[in-house]
């Protein structure tokens, strides 16, 4: 698998903010944010709070979801070695595409 380029987890969520902490670093006794983002709807679109909450939860879980998916793909590949092209289940192609999308360096 490829080298991790995203901000490592764990990511945490507080209200509409999602952030990743610097490992083992504190400033003034507080943990230090390495990266954070605000999950806010575009003004005037009336996005329901439940949708905003779901988006924040999904973003916060993304590093763990990616790692779990990569582990599942690797496990399947190791148990089906050598894998034949016609033997790939539908989930495998979707998983490989999602991993590629998450690790892409192009926008």
C-alpha positions as CSV (number, residue, x, y, z in Angstrom):
1,X,0.0,0.0,0.0
2,X,1.1,3.6,-0.4
3,X,2.6,5.9,2.1
4,X,0.2,7.9,4.3
5,X,0.0,11.5,3.2
6,X,-3.0,12.7,5.2
7,X,-2.8,14.1,8.7
8,X,-2.7,11.0,10.9
9,X,-5.5,10.3,13.4
10,X,-7.1,10.1,15.6
11,X,-9.4,12.8,14.4
12,X,-11.8,14.2,16.9
13,X,-15.1,16.1,16.6
14,X,-16.4,18.8,18.9
15,X,-19.6,20.5,17.7
16,X,-19.0,21.6,14.1
17,X,-15.2,21.3,14.3
18,X,-13.1,18.3,13.3
19,X,-9.5,18.2,14.3
20,X,-6.4,16.1,14.6
21,X,-4.1,16.5,17.5
22,X,-0.3,16.7,17.4
23,X,0.9,13.4,19.0
24,X,2.3,13.9,22.5
25,X,2.5,17.7,22.2
26,X,1.0,20.2,24.6
27,X,1.0,24.0,24.8
28,X,0.0,25.7,28.0
29,X,-1.1,22.3,29.3
30,X,-3.5,21.8,26.3
31,X,-3.2,19.4,23.5
32,X,-2.1,21.0,20.2
33,X,-4.2,20.8,17.0
34,X,-2.2,19.7,14.0
35,X,-5.1,20.4,11.6
36,X,-8.7,21.4,12.0
37,X,-11.7,22.3,9.9
38,X,-15.1,23.7,10.4
39,X,-18.1,21.8,9.0
40,X,-20.5,24.6,8.0
41,X,-23.1,24.8,5.3
42,X,-22.9,27.4,2.6
43,X,-25.0,30.4,3.7
44,X,-28.5,30.4,2.5
45,X,-28.9,26.7,1.8
46,X,-30.7,25.7,5.0
47,X,-28.8,22.4,5.5
48,X,-30.3,20.4,8.4
49,X,-28.3,20.1,11.6
50,X,-28.5,16.3,11.3
51,X,-26.7,16.4,7.9
52,X,-24.0,18.7,9.3
53,X,-23.5,16.4,12.2
54,X,-23.3,13.3,9.9
55,X,-20.7,15.1,7.7
56,X,-18.6,16.0,10.7
57,X,-18.8,12.4,12.0
58,X,-17.8,11.0,8.6
59,X,-14.8,13.3,8.2
60,X,-13.6,12.5,11.8
61,X,-13.9,8.8,11.1
62,X,-12.2,8.9,7.7
63,X,-8.6,7.9,8.7
64,X,-9.9,4.9,10.6
65,X,-12.3,4.0,7.8
66,X,-9.4,4.2,5.2
67,X,-7.1,2.0,7.4
68,X,-9.9,-0.6,7.9
69,X,-10.6,-0.7,4.2
70,X,-7.0,-1.1,3.3
71,X,-6.6,-3.9,5.9
72,X,-9.7,-5.7,4.4
73,X,-8.3,-5.4,0.9
74,X,-4.9,-6.6,1.9
75,X,-6.4,-9.6,3.8
76,X,-8.5,-10.6,0.8
77,X,-5.5,-10.3,-1.5
78,X,-3.3,-12.4,0.8
79,X,-6.0,-15.1,1.0
80,X,-6.5,-15.1,-2.8
81,X,-2.9,-15.2,-4.0
82,X,-2.5,-15.0,-6.9
83,X,-5.8,-13.1,-7.4
84,X,-7.5,-13.8,-10.7
85,X,-9.2,-10.8,-12.4
86,X,-12.6,-12.6,-12.7
87,X,-12.6,-13.7,-9.1
88,X,-12.7,-10.2,-7.6
89,X,-16.0,-9.5,-5.7
90,X,-17.9,-6.3,-6.4
91,X,-16.9,-4.8,-3.0
92,X,-13.2,-5.3,-3.9
93,X,-13.4,-3.0,-6.9
94,X,-15.3,-0.4,-4.9
95,X,-12.8,-0.6,-2.1
96,X,-9.8,-0.2,-4.4
97,X,-11.5,2.8,-6.1
98,X,-12.2,4.4,-2.7
99,X,-8.6,3.9,-1.5
100,X,-7.3,5.3,-4.7
101,X,-9.6,8.3,-4.4
102,X,-8.6,8.9,-0.8
103,X,-4.9,8.7,-1.6
104,X,-5.0,10.6,-4.9
105,X,-2.7,13.6,-5.1
106,X,-4.8,15.3,-7.8
107,X,-7.8,17.4,-7.2
